[in-house]
Amino acid sequence: MKVKVYNDSRLQHKEQFKGSIITIPPGGYVEMHRDDAVMFLGQFFPIKRGGNGVQLEESFKKLRIEAPLDVKVKEKEKFICHICGFEAESASGLQSHIRAKHPHAILNEEKG
């Protein structure tokens, strides 16, 4: 999946990555595969300091990854008791809850 890597700095970001020079204009972005984007953001970027020892703005790495909006995230399945509203972590947890709290609601299952 391709994502956008944004440069939130007011300066151009220029960095070598996998043998190529990646240049991102101020406020702009480049597209790359998600795995590459994570590696790009995590790779070492040399710190430059001024005469007074303070880090220069040009060596700040102000980048962020933004995934496309059309990516659908699978929603976690919910196991809710329709009698009292209890939410269980799993189907077996919901069954245990119903057996313990609502034994009168068990119709087609042998009570045990």
C-alpha angles and dihedrals in degrees: 000000000000121000135183120249108206127202108218093182125102087229130071114262115221122177139153115244127173093344096311132095111241114204121188118184120225109284089003134109145213127215121232140149113286095244091051091047092054091049091046093053092046099048120105115269114193118247117232120201132197126229091277093054095252117134112256118238091236090068095054112108103215099172132137137182122233121188120213115269094231093069109114117218116210108243117231112253113249125219106199128173107232091205101058106002096247112160115216128196094232144009091258090051090053091049091051090049093051093048091050102039104025109029089151089065095061106103112157098028125086109249112238 
